[in-house]
């Protein structure tokens, strides 16, 4: 009985194992039917010259950079990798062939084909069209073209670029092989846009007003709205629009514009106006000279001085006398040199300005503040030297860092304090330092202005973001 029981157990186990094997085999078979295995090409007559003309060596990336490995890929469907051989052409200077690899790939339909990968390094920038790659398929020779690519400077070394684009289409940048030139007409506005390229972000933007001309910003683009990204882009970002009206014929330079931009390497790069030869031709003759009143309302000066003219009209009945303006200049000079009773001195000067209709004028920078900063710098430096002599290097380093920081603040304050300023006594501003200038504009007496330059009998001043020449006797200098 025990033998029969053991044999029955063995038979049951064998039956169960057989059923499990059949079940697993059916699942595997059904899965193999749902996902057919890749089919290797069987015939060697599939590849023809017409097939070769459809092929192209395509770049793996949209943009290539110098000194960085670049990959091209060639896929030949329906051909075994063992049936393909390659022959490299002579590549141009600056193109370095690194390596190649031959393998297989599978299409979405499951058909196998041959894949050829090539790696290069490029030393030069610009549009690059490589000579065709020679391949042999089943003993036959074919030439396969490379897709042209654009090679840019490596983002680790590429520098931001500032470009001037004029309304007529002229583009001025630093990448020109020779110094560009442009011709403008005296008295005729020239409009242009400043663009920034190859940068993550623009940090600072400023300009100096050119002499013998009207120069103004007509539009400022919102750079904060521009997406800050470290991903390389060749897009030109507009920064600002300007209108420049030169008046003196002859040779000139583009207006001086400065910008601080962050490069892709993370460095802050200082940019300035690209070099350009500007020729200002004489203004075309007019049939009848403009009167002084007509000139003051001409489009050339109306846009630059309309605010000042409106203020003058409102205050014509309350116009300041030369004595009042000279007194304001004296009070401002006293304010600059004041060491005690500073609020009282400033209140006295502000009262004198209100008496002639001037409101909200800026305070003068104080000499005492500059002297205090210089004294504090000296004390910190002296203490740093003393601690260093006592071999207390940590304390000396802290004092040195504090002195360096305070010195930068002192330099900024000194830059503001040392700028020459004056108070307008009367008269008019001219675009050129000549009494015979046809176009002049009146300015508000008592206004505080920045003096940029001085020549015989004339000052070049900056007045409400515009510049012009004024006679010396019409300006009281703040000392």
The 8 nearest C-alpha neighbors of each residue, nearest first, counted from 0:
[[1, 3, 2, 4, 5, 6, 7, 8],
 [0, 2, 4, 3, 5, 6, 7, 8],
 [3, 1, 5, 4, 0, 6, 7, 8],
 [2, 4, 0, 6, 1, 5, 7, 8],
 [3, 5, 1, 7, 2, 6, 0, 8],
 [6, 4, 8, 2, 7, 3, 1, 9],
 [5, 7, 9, 3, 8, 4, 2, 10],
 [8, 6, 10, 4, 9, 5, 3, 11],
 [7, 9, 11, 5, 10, 6, 12, 4],
 [10, 8, 6, 12, 7, 11, 13, 5],
 [9, 11, 13, 7, 8, 12, 14, 6],
 [12, 10, 14, 8, 9, 13, 15, 7],
 [13, 11, 9, 15, 14, 10, 16, 8],
 [12, 14, 10, 16, 11, 15, 9, 17],
 [15, 13, 17, 11, 12, 16, 10, 18],
 [14, 16, 18, 12, 17, 13, 19, 11],
 [15, 17, 19, 13, 18, 14, 20, 12],
 [16, 18, 20, 14, 15, 19, 13, 21],
 [19, 17, 15, 21, 20, 16, 14, 22],
 [18, 20, 16, 22, 17, 21, 23, 15],
 [21, 19, 17, 23, 18, 22, 24, 16],
 [20, 22, 24, 18, 19, 23, 25, 17],
 [23, 21, 19, 25, 24, 20, 18, 26],
 [24, 22, 26, 20, 25, 21, 19, 27],
 [23, 25, 21, 27, 22, 26, 28, 20],
 [24, 26, 28, 22, 23, 27, 29, 21],
 [27, 25, 29, 23, 28, 24, 30, 22],
 [26, 28, 30, 24, 29, 25, 31, 23],
 [27, 29, 25, 31, 26, 30, 24, 32],
 [30, 28, 32, 26, 31, 27, 25, 33],
 [31, 29, 33, 27, 32, 28, 26, 34],
 [30, 32, 28, 34, 29, 33, 35, 27],
 [31, 33, 29, 30, 34, 35, 28, 27],
 [32, 34, 30, 31, 35, 29, 28, 36],
 [35, 33, 31, 32, 30, 36, 29, 37],
 [36, 34, 31, 32, 33, 37, 109, 38],
 [35, 37, 38, 34, 109, 31, 32, 110],
 [38, 36, 109, 110, 39, 35, 111, 105],
 [37, 39, 110, 111, 36, 109, 40, 35],
 [38, 40, 111, 41, 37, 110, 79, 77],
 [39, 41, 77, 42, 78, 38, 111, 79],
 [42, 40, 39, 43, 38, 77, 78, 79],
 [41, 43, 44, 40, 45, 77, 78, 46],
 [44, 42, 45, 41, 137, 46, 78, 40],
 [43, 45, 42, 46, 47, 137, 41, 78],
 [44, 46, 43, 42, 47, 77, 78, 50],
 [47, 45, 44, 50, 48, 43, 78, 51],
 [48, 46, 50, 49, 45, 51, 44, 52],
 [47, 49, 51, 50, 52, 46, 141, 53],
 [48, 50, 52, 47, 51, 53, 46, 54],
 [49, 51, 47, 48, 53, 52, 46, 54],
 [52, 50, 48, 54, 53, 49, 47, 141],
 [51, 53, 49, 50, 54, 48, 143, 55],
 [54, 52, 51, 50, 55, 49, 48, 143],
 [55, 53, 51, 52, 143, 50, 56, 73],
 [56, 54, 144, 57, 145, 143, 73, 146],
 [55, 57, 145, 73, 72, 71, 146, 144],
 [56, 58, 71, 72, 146, 55, 145, 59],
 [59, 57, 71, 60, 70, 72, 56, 61],
 [58, 60, 70, 71, 57, 72, 61, 69],
 [61, 59, 58, 62, 63, 70, 69, 71],
 [60, 62, 63, 58, 59, 148, 149, 57],
 [63, 61, 60, 149, 150, 64, 148, 151],
 [62, 64, 150, 151, 69, 149, 60, 61],
 [65, 63, 151, 153, 150, 152, 67, 66],
 [64, 66, 121, 153, 122, 152, 67, 151],
 [67, 65, 120, 121, 122, 64, 68, 153],
 [66, 68, 65, 64, 120, 69, 121, 153],
 [67, 69, 120, 119, 118, 66, 70, 121],
 [70, 68, 119, 118, 120, 67, 63, 71],
 [69, 71, 118, 59, 117, 58, 119, 72],
 [72, 70, 58, 117, 57, 59, 56, 116],
 [73, 71, 116, 56, 57, 115, 58, 117],
 [72, 74, 56, 115, 114, 116, 55, 75],
 [75, 73, 114, 113, 76, 115, 72, 112],
 [74, 76, 113, 112, 78, 114, 77, 73],
 [77, 75, 112, 78, 74, 113, 111, 110],
 [76, 78, 112, 40, 111, 75, 110, 79],
 [79, 77, 112, 76, 113, 75, 40, 80],
 [78, 80, 81, 82, 113, 112, 40, 77],
 [81, 79, 113, 82, 83, 102, 103, 78],
 [80, 82, 79, 83, 84, 113, 78, 101],
 [81, 83, 80, 79, 137, 136, 78, 84],
 [84, 82, 136, 80, 81, 135, 134, 85],
 [83, 85, 135, 134, 136, 82, 86, 81],
 [86, 84, 134, 133, 135, 87, 83, 132],
 [85, 87, 133, 134, 88, 132, 84, 135],
 [86, 88, 132, 133, 85, 89, 90, 131],
 [89, 87, 90, 132, 86, 130, 131, 133],
 [90, 88, 91, 87, 130, 129, 92, 131],
 [89, 91, 88, 94, 92, 130, 129, 95],
 [92, 90, 94, 93, 89, 129, 130, 95],
 [93, 91, 94, 90, 95, 122, 123, 121],
 [92, 94, 122, 121, 123, 91, 95, 120],
 [95, 93, 121, 92, 91, 120, 90, 122],
 [94, 96, 120, 119, 97, 121, 93, 90],
 [97, 95, 119, 98, 118, 94, 120, 117],
 [96, 98, 119, 118, 95, 120, 99, 117],
 [99, 97, 118, 117, 96, 100, 119, 116],
 [98, 100, 117, 116, 118, 101, 115, 97],
 [101, 99, 116, 115, 102, 117, 98, 114],
 [102, 100, 115, 114, 116, 80, 99, 103],
 [101, 103, 114, 80, 113, 100, 115, 104],
 [102, 104, 113, 114, 112, 80, 111, 105],
 [105, 103, 112, 111, 113, 114, 106, 102],
 [106, 104, 111, 110, 109, 112, 107, 103],
 [105, 107, 109, 108, 110, 111, 104, 76],
 [106, 108, 109, 105, 110, 111, 37, 104],
 [109, 107, 106, 110, 105, 37, 111, 38],
 [108, 110, 37, 106, 107, 105, 38, 111],
 [111, 109, 38, 106, 105, 108, 37, 39],
 [110, 112, 105, 39, 104, 77, 38, 109],
 [111, 113, 76, 77, 78, 104, 103, 75],
 [112, 114, 103, 80, 75, 79, 78, 102],
 [115, 113, 74, 102, 103, 73, 101, 104],
 [114, 116, 101, 73, 100, 72, 74, 102],
 [117, 115, 72, 100, 99, 71, 73, 101],
 [116, 118, 99, 71, 70, 98, 72, 115],
 [119, 117, 70, 98, 97, 69, 99, 96],
 [118, 120, 96, 69, 97, 95, 68, 70],
 [119, 121, 68, 95, 66, 67, 69, 94],
 [122, 120, 94, 65, 93, 123, 66, 95],
 [121, 123, 93, 65, 66, 94, 120, 124],
 [124, 122, 93, 121, 65, 125, 150, 152],
 [123, 125, 150, 151, 152, 65, 122, 126],
 [126, 124, 150, 149, 127, 151, 123, 148],
 [127, 125, 149, 148, 150, 128, 147, 124],
 [126, 128, 148, 147, 149, 125, 129, 150],
 [129, 127, 147, 130, 148, 145, 126, 146],
 [128, 130, 145, 127, 131, 90, 147, 91],
 [129, 131, 132, 88, 128, 90, 144, 145],
 [132, 130, 144, 143, 142, 145, 133, 129],
 [131, 133, 143, 142, 87, 88, 144, 134],
 [134, 132, 142, 86, 141, 85, 143, 131],
 [135, 133, 85, 141, 84, 140, 86, 142],
 [136, 134, 140, 84, 139, 138, 83, 141],
 [135, 137, 83, 139, 138, 82, 134, 140],
 [136, 138, 82, 139, 135, 83, 43, 46],
 [137, 139, 136, 135, 140, 82, 83, 84],
 [138, 140, 135, 136, 137, 141, 134, 47],
 [141, 139, 135, 134, 136, 138, 133, 142],
 [140, 142, 134, 133, 135, 143, 139, 51],
 [143, 141, 133, 131, 132, 134, 144, 140],
 [144, 142, 132, 131, 55, 133, 141, 54],
 [145, 143, 131, 55, 56, 132, 146, 142],
 [146, 144, 56, 129, 55, 131, 147, 57],
 [145, 147, 57, 56, 148, 144, 55, 128],
 [148, 146, 128, 127, 145, 126, 149, 129],
 [149, 147, 127, 126, 146, 150, 128, 62],
 [150, 148, 126, 125, 127, 62, 63, 151],
 [149, 151, 124, 63, 125, 64, 126, 148],
 [152, 150, 64, 124, 63, 153, 65, 149],
 [151, 153, 157, 65, 64, 124, 154, 156],
 [152, 154, 64, 65, 155, 156, 157, 151],
 [155, 153, 157, 156, 263, 152, 264, 231],
 [154, 156, 264, 153, 157, 263, 152, 262],
 [155, 157, 154, 153, 158, 152, 264, 263],
 [158, 156, 154, 152, 153, 155, 159, 197],
 [157, 159, 262, 156, 160, 197, 198, 268],
 [160, 158, 197, 198, 196, 262, 157, 260],
 [159, 161, 196, 195, 197, 158, 162, 173],
 [160, 162, 195, 194, 196, 172, 270, 193],
 [161, 163, 172, 194, 171, 193, 164, 160],
 [162, 164, 193, 171, 170, 192, 165, 172],
 [165, 163, 170, 192, 191, 169, 168, 162],
 [166, 164, 191, 169, 168, 167, 190, 163],
 [165, 167, 168, 191, 190, 164, 169, 189],
 [166, 168, 165, 169, 164, 190, 191, 170],
 [167, 169, 165, 166, 170, 164, 191, 163],
 [170, 168, 165, 164, 167, 171, 166, 181],
 [169, 171, 164, 163, 168, 165, 172, 162],
 [170, 172, 163, 162, 164, 169, 179, 273],
 [173, 171, 162, 174, 273, 175, 163, 161],
 [172, 174, 273, 175, 274, 171, 160, 162],
 [173, 175, 172, 176, 160, 177, 171, 273],
 [176, 174, 177, 173, 172, 178, 179, 171],
 [177, 175, 174, 178, 173, 179, 172, 171],
 [178, 176, 175, 179, 174, 180, 173, 275],
 [177, 179, 275, 274, 175, 180, 176, 276],
 [180, 178, 275, 177, 276, 171, 175, 181],
 [181, 179, 276, 275, 277, 178, 182, 278],
 [180, 182, 277, 278, 276, 183, 179, 275],
 [181, 183, 278, 277, 279, 180, 184, 280],
 [184, 182, 279, 278, 280, 185, 181, 189],
 [183, 185, 280, 279, 187, 282, 281, 186],
 [186, 184, 246, 282, 245, 281, 187, 279],
 [185, 187, 246, 244, 245, 282, 184, 188],
 [186, 188, 185, 184, 244, 189, 245, 183],
 [189, 187, 244, 243, 242, 190, 186, 245],
 [190, 188, 243, 242, 244, 187, 191, 183],
 [191, 189, 242, 166, 241, 165, 243, 188],
 [190, 192, 165, 164, 166, 241, 240, 163],
 [191, 193, 240, 164, 239, 163, 241, 165],
 [192, 194, 163, 239, 238, 162, 237, 240],
 [195, 193, 237, 162, 236, 238, 161, 235],
 [196, 194, 161, 236, 235, 160, 237, 162],
 [195, 197, 235, 160, 198, 159, 236, 234],
 [198, 196, 159, 233, 160, 158, 232, 262],
 [199, 197, 262, 159, 196, 200, 261, 263],
 [198, 200, 261, 262, 227, 263, 228, 229],
 [199, 201, 261, 198, 260, 202, 227, 262],
 [202, 200, 260, 259, 203, 261, 199, 222],
 [201, 203, 259, 260, 200, 204, 261, 258],
 [204, 202, 259, 258, 201, 205, 260, 257],
 [203, 205, 258, 257, 259, 202, 206, 201],
 [206, 204, 257, 256, 258, 203, 207, 255],
 [205, 207, 256, 255, 257, 208, 204, 254],
 [206, 208, 255, 209, 256, 254, 205, 257],
 [207, 209, 214, 466, 206, 210, 465, 254],
 [210, 208, 254, 207, 212, 211, 214, 255],
 [209, 211, 212, 208, 467, 466, 430, 459],
 [212, 210, 430, 431, 246, 247, 245, 209],
 [213, 211, 245, 244, 246, 210, 430, 209],
 [212, 214, 244, 243, 245, 465, 215, 466],
 [215, 213, 243, 242, 208, 212, 244, 465],
 [214, 216, 242, 241, 217, 243, 213, 465],
 [215, 217, 241, 218, 240, 242, 214, 239],
 [216, 218, 241, 240, 215, 242, 219, 239],
 [219, 217, 240, 239, 216, 220, 241, 238],
 [218, 220, 239, 238, 240, 221, 217, 216],
 [221, 219, 238, 239, 222, 218, 237, 240],
 [222, 220, 223, 224, 219, 225, 238, 239],
 [221, 223, 225, 224, 220, 238, 201, 200],
 [222, 224, 225, 221, 226, 227, 200, 220],
 [225, 223, 222, 221, 226, 227, 220, 200],
 [226, 224, 222, 223, 227, 221, 200, 236],
 [225, 227, 228, 224, 223, 222, 199, 200],
 [228, 226, 199, 225, 200, 229, 223, 224],
 [227, 229, 230, 199, 226, 231, 200, 232],
 [228, 230, 199, 231, 263, 227, 198, 232],
 [231, 229, 228, 232, 263, 199, 227, 154],
 [232, 230, 229, 233, 154, 197, 263, 228],
 [231, 233, 234, 230, 197, 196, 198, 235],
 [232, 234, 197, 235, 196, 231, 151, 198],
 [235, 233, 232, 236, 196, 197, 195, 231],
 [234, 236, 196, 195, 194, 237, 233, 197],
 [235, 237, 195, 194, 196, 234, 238, 225],
 [238, 236, 194, 193, 239, 195, 235, 220],
 [237, 239, 220, 193, 194, 219, 236, 195],
 [238, 240, 219, 193, 218, 220, 192, 237],
 [241, 239, 192, 218, 217, 191, 216, 193],
 [242, 240, 216, 217, 191, 190, 215, 192],
 [241, 243, 190, 215, 189, 214, 188, 216],
 [242, 244, 214, 189, 188, 213, 190, 245],
 [243, 245, 188, 213, 212, 187, 186, 189],
 [246, 244, 212, 185, 186, 247, 211, 243],
 [245, 247, 185, 186, 212, 211, 248, 244],
 [248, 246, 211, 245, 185, 249, 279, 431],
 [247, 249, 279, 281, 280, 185, 246, 250],
 [250, 248, 279, 278, 280, 247, 251, 281],
 [251, 249, 278, 277, 279, 248, 252, 276],
 [252, 250, 277, 278, 249, 253, 276, 279],
 [251, 253, 277, 276, 254, 275, 250, 274],
 [252, 254, 255, 275, 277, 251, 272, 274],
 [255, 253, 209, 256, 252, 208, 207, 272],
 [254, 256, 207, 272, 206, 253, 257, 271],
 [257, 255, 206, 272, 271, 205, 254, 207],
 [258, 256, 271, 205, 270, 206, 204, 272],
 [257, 259, 204, 270, 203, 269, 260, 271],
 [260, 258, 269, 203, 202, 268, 201, 270],
 [259, 261, 201, 268, 202, 267, 200, 258],
 [260, 262, 267, 200, 199, 266, 198, 265],
 [263, 261, 198, 264, 265, 266, 159, 199],
 [264, 262, 265, 154, 198, 199, 229, 155],
 [263, 265, 155, 262, 266, 154, 156, 261],
 [266, 264, 262, 263, 261, 267, 199, 155],
 [267, 265, 262, 264, 261, 268, 263, 260],
 [266, 268, 261, 260, 262, 259, 265, 269],
 [269, 267, 260, 259, 261, 266, 270, 262],
 [270, 268, 259, 258, 260, 267, 271, 257],
 [271, 269, 258, 257, 259, 268, 161, 272],
 [272, 270, 257, 256, 273, 258, 269, 255],
 [271, 273, 256, 255, 274, 257, 253, 270],
 [274, 272, 173, 172, 271, 275, 171, 161],
 [273, 275, 272, 178, 276, 173, 179, 252],
 [274, 276, 179, 180, 178, 277, 273, 252],
 [277, 275, 180, 179, 252, 181, 278, 251],
 [278, 276, 251, 181, 252, 180, 182, 250],
 [277, 279, 182, 250, 249, 183, 251, 280],
 [280, 278, 248, 183, 249, 184, 185, 182],
 [279, 281, 184, 248, 185, 183, 278, 282],
 [282, 280, 248, 185, 184, 283, 279, 247],
 [281, 283, 185, 184, 186, 284, 280, 187],
 [282, 284, 281, 285, 184, 185, 280, 186],
 [283, 285, 282, 286, 281, 287, 288, 185],
 [286, 284, 287, 283, 288, 282, 289, 186],
 [285, 287, 284, 288, 289, 283, 282, 290],
 [286, 288, 285, 289, 284, 290, 293, 437],
 [289, 287, 290, 285, 286, 437, 284, 294],
 [288, 290, 293, 294, 287, 291, 437, 292],
 [289, 291, 293, 292, 294, 288, 437, 295],
 [290, 292, 294, 293, 295, 289, 438, 439],
 [291, 293, 295, 290, 294, 296, 289, 297],
 [294, 292, 290, 296, 295, 291, 289, 297],
 [295, 293, 297, 291, 296, 438, 292, 289],
 [294, 296, 292, 293, 440, 297, 291, 300],
 [295, 297, 293, 294, 301, 298, 292, 300],
 [296, 298, 294, 299, 295, 301, 300, 293],
 [299, 297, 301, 300, 302, 296, 294, 295],
 [300, 298, 297, 301, 302, 186, 303, 244],
 [301, 299, 303, 302, 298, 297, 304, 295],
 [300, 302, 298, 305, 304, 296, 303, 297],
 [303, 301, 300, 305, 304, 298, 299, 306],
 [304, 302, 300, 301, 305, 465, 213, 215],
 [303, 305, 307, 301, 306, 302, 300, 308],
 [306, 304, 308, 301, 307, 302, 303, 309],
 [307, 305, 309, 308, 304, 310, 303, 302],
 [306, 308, 310, 304, 309, 305, 311, 442],
 [309, 307, 311, 305, 310, 306, 304, 312],
 [310, 308, 312, 306, 311, 307, 305, 313],
 [309, 311, 307, 313, 308, 312, 314, 306],
 [310, 312, 308, 314, 309, 313, 315, 443],
 [313, 311, 309, 315, 310, 314, 308, 316],
 [312, 314, 310, 311, 315, 309, 316, 317],
 [313, 315, 317, 311, 316, 312, 318, 310],
 [316, 314, 312, 318, 317, 311, 313, 310],
 [315, 317, 314, 318, 313, 312, 311, 319],
 [316, 318, 314, 315, 319, 355, 356, 313],
 [319, 317, 315, 316, 314, 320, 355, 444],
 [320, 318, 355, 444, 323, 317, 321, 324],
 [319, 321, 323, 322, 324, 318, 424, 444],
 [322, 320, 424, 324, 323, 325, 319, 425],
 [321, 323, 325, 320, 324, 326, 319, 424],
 [324, 322, 326, 320, 321, 325, 319, 327],
 [325, 323, 445, 327, 321, 424, 326, 322],
 [324, 326, 328, 322, 327, 323, 475, 321],
 [325, 327, 329, 323, 324, 328, 322, 330],
 [328, 326, 330, 324, 329, 325, 331, 323],
 [327, 329, 325, 331, 477, 326, 330, 422],
 [330, 328, 326, 332, 327, 331, 333, 325],
 [331, 329, 333, 327, 332, 328, 348, 334],
 [330, 332, 334, 328, 333, 329, 327, 335],
 [331, 333, 478, 329, 335, 477, 334, 330],
 [334, 332, 330, 331, 336, 335, 337, 329],
 [333, 335, 331, 337, 332, 336, 344, 330],
 [334, 336, 365, 332, 333, 337, 363, 366],
 [335, 337, 333, 334, 366, 365, 338, 332],
 [338, 336, 334, 335, 339, 341, 333, 365],
 [339, 337, 367, 336, 341, 340, 366, 365],
 [340, 338, 341, 337, 342, 344, 343, 367],
 [339, 341, 343, 342, 344, 338, 337, 345],
 [340, 342, 344, 339, 343, 337, 345, 338],
 [343, 341, 345, 344, 340, 346, 339, 347],
 [344, 342, 346, 340, 341, 345, 347, 348],
 [343, 345, 341, 347, 346, 342, 334, 340],
 [346, 344, 348, 342, 347, 343, 349, 341],
 [345, 347, 349, 343, 348, 344, 342, 350],
 [348, 346, 344, 350, 345, 349, 343, 351],
 [347, 349, 345, 351, 350, 346, 330, 344],
 [350, 348, 346, 352, 351, 347, 345, 353],
 [351, 349, 353, 347, 352, 348, 346, 354],
 [350, 352, 354, 348, 349, 353, 347, 327],
 [353, 351, 357, 349, 354, 350, 355, 348],
 [352, 354, 356, 357, 350, 355, 351, 358],
 [353, 355, 351, 352, 356, 350, 357, 349],
 [356, 354, 353, 319, 352, 357, 317, 318],
 [355, 357, 353, 354, 358, 352, 317, 314],
 [358, 356, 353, 352, 355, 360, 359, 354],
 [357, 359, 360, 353, 356, 352, 349, 355],
 [360, 358, 361, 357, 349, 353, 362, 352],
 [359, 361, 358, 362, 357, 349, 447, 352],
 [362, 360, 359, 363, 447, 364, 358, 349],
 [361, 363, 364, 360, 345, 331, 334, 349],
 [362, 364, 335, 365, 334, 361, 331, 416],
 [365, 363, 416, 335, 362, 366, 415, 412],
 [366, 364, 335, 367, 368, 363, 336, 369],
 [365, 367, 369, 368, 336, 335, 370, 364],
 [366, 368, 370, 365, 369, 338, 371, 337],
 [369, 367, 371, 366, 370, 365, 372, 364],
 [368, 370, 372, 366, 367, 371, 373, 413],
 [371, 369, 367, 373, 372, 368, 374, 366],
 [372, 370, 374, 368, 373, 369, 367, 375],
 [371, 373, 375, 369, 374, 370, 409, 376],
 [372, 374, 370, 376, 371, 375, 369, 377],
 [375, 373, 371, 377, 376, 372, 370, 378],
 [374, 376, 378, 372, 377, 373, 371, 379],
 [377, 375, 373, 379, 374, 378, 402, 372],
 [376, 378, 374, 380, 375, 379, 381, 373],
 [377, 379, 375, 381, 380, 376, 382, 374],
 [380, 378, 382, 376, 381, 377, 402, 398],
 [379, 381, 383, 377, 382, 378, 402, 376],
 [382, 380, 378, 384, 383, 379, 377, 385],
 [383, 381, 385, 379, 384, 380, 386, 378],
 [382, 384, 395, 380, 386, 398, 381, 385],
 [385, 383, 387, 381, 382, 386, 388, 380],
 [384, 386, 382, 388, 387, 383, 381, 389],
 [387, 385, 389, 391, 395, 383, 388, 384],
 [386, 388, 390, 384, 389, 385, 395, 391],
 [387, 389, 385, 390, 386, 384, 391, 383],
 [388, 390, 386, 387, 391, 385, 392, 384],
 [391, 389, 387, 388, 392, 386, 395, 385],
 [392, 390, 386, 389, 387, 393, 394, 395],
 [391, 393, 395, 390, 387, 394, 396, 386],
 [392, 394, 396, 395, 391, 397, 387, 386],
 [395, 393, 397, 396, 392, 391, 398, 386],
 [394, 396, 383, 392, 398, 386, 393, 387],
 [397, 395, 399, 393, 394, 398, 392, 400],
 [398, 396, 400, 394, 399, 395, 401, 393],
 [397, 399, 401, 395, 383, 396, 400, 379],
 [400, 398, 396, 402, 397, 401, 383, 395],
 [399, 401, 403, 397, 402, 398, 396, 404],
 [400, 402, 398, 404, 399, 403, 405, 397],
 [403, 401, 399, 405, 400, 404, 376, 379],
 [402, 404, 406, 400, 401, 405, 399, 407],
 [405, 403, 401, 407, 406, 402, 400, 408],
 [404, 406, 408, 402, 407, 403, 401, 409],
 [407, 405, 409, 403, 404, 408, 402, 410],
 [406, 408, 410, 409, 404, 405, 411, 403],
 [409, 407, 405, 411, 406, 410, 412, 404],
 [410, 408, 406, 412, 407, 411, 372, 413],
 [409, 411, 407, 413, 408, 412, 414, 406],
 [412, 410, 414, 408, 409, 413, 407, 415],
 [411, 413, 409, 415, 414, 410, 416, 408],
 [414, 412, 416, 410, 415, 411, 417, 409],
 [413, 415, 411, 412, 417, 416, 410, 418],
 [416, 414, 412, 413, 417, 418, 411, 364],
 [417, 415, 413, 364, 414, 418, 412, 365],
 [416, 418, 414, 415, 413, 419, 412, 364],
 [419, 417, 416, 415, 420, 414, 449, 450],
 [418, 420, 450, 449, 417, 421, 477, 451],
 [421, 419, 449, 450, 448, 477, 476, 418],
 [420, 422, 476, 477, 475, 448, 447, 474],
 [421, 423, 447, 475, 446, 445, 474, 328],
 [424, 422, 474, 444, 445, 446, 425, 473],
 [425, 423, 473, 321, 444, 474, 324, 445],
 [426, 424, 444, 473, 423, 427, 321, 442],
 [427, 425, 473, 441, 442, 428, 424, 469],
 [426, 428, 441, 440, 442, 439, 469, 429],
 [429, 427, 469, 468, 440, 467, 439, 441],
 [428, 430, 439, 468, 431, 467, 469, 427],
 [429, 431, 211, 467, 212, 468, 246, 428],
 [430, 432, 211, 429, 433, 468, 436, 467],
 [433, 431, 468, 457, 429, 434, 430, 469],
 [434, 432, 435, 431, 436, 429, 430, 468],
 [433, 435, 436, 432, 429, 431, 437, 470],
 [434, 436, 433, 437, 432, 438, 431, 429],
 [437, 435, 434, 433, 438, 431, 429, 439],
 [436, 438, 435, 439, 289, 291, 294, 288],
 [439, 437, 294, 436, 429, 291, 295, 440],
 [440, 438, 429, 428, 427, 437, 295, 441],
 [439, 441, 427, 428, 295, 442, 429, 438],
 [440, 442, 427, 428, 426, 439, 443, 308],
 [443, 441, 427, 444, 307, 440, 428, 426],
 [444, 442, 446, 311, 445, 307, 441, 425],
 [443, 445, 425, 423, 424, 446, 319, 442],
 [444, 446, 324, 423, 422, 424, 443, 447],
 [445, 447, 423, 422, 444, 443, 448, 357],
 [446, 448, 422, 421, 445, 423, 420, 449],
 [449, 447, 421, 462, 420, 461, 422, 446],
 [448, 450, 420, 461, 460, 419, 451, 421],
 [451, 449, 460, 420, 419, 452, 459, 448],
 [452, 450, 459, 460, 449, 461, 453, 419],
 [453, 451, 459, 458, 450, 454, 460, 457],
 [452, 454, 458, 457, 459, 455, 451, 450],
 [455, 453, 457, 456, 458, 452, 459, 432],
 [456, 454, 457, 453, 458, 471, 432, 470],
 [455, 457, 471, 470, 454, 458, 453, 472],
 [458, 456, 470, 471, 454, 469, 455, 453],
 [457, 459, 453, 469, 468, 452, 471, 460],
 [460, 458, 468, 452, 451, 467, 450, 453],
 [461, 459, 450, 449, 466, 451, 467, 458],
 [462, 460, 466, 449, 465, 448, 464, 463],
 [461, 463, 465, 464, 448, 466, 460, 449],
 [462, 464, 465, 461, 466, 448, 307, 304],
 [465, 463, 462, 461, 466, 215, 208, 214],
 [466, 464, 462, 463, 461, 214, 213, 303],
 [467, 465, 461, 460, 462, 208, 464, 213],
 [466, 468, 430, 429, 428, 459, 460, 469],
 [469, 467, 459, 429, 428, 432, 458, 430],
 [470, 468, 428, 458, 457, 471, 427, 429],
 [469, 471, 457, 473, 472, 456, 458, 468],
 [472, 470, 457, 473, 474, 456, 458, 469],
 [471, 473, 470, 474, 475, 424, 456, 469],
 [472, 474, 424, 425, 471, 470, 426, 423],
 [475, 473, 423, 424, 471, 472, 422, 421],
 [474, 476, 422, 421, 325, 328, 423, 424],
 [475, 477, 421, 478, 420, 474, 422, 328],
 [478, 476, 421, 332, 328, 420, 331, 475],
 [477, 332, 476, 329, 335, 331, 419, 420]]
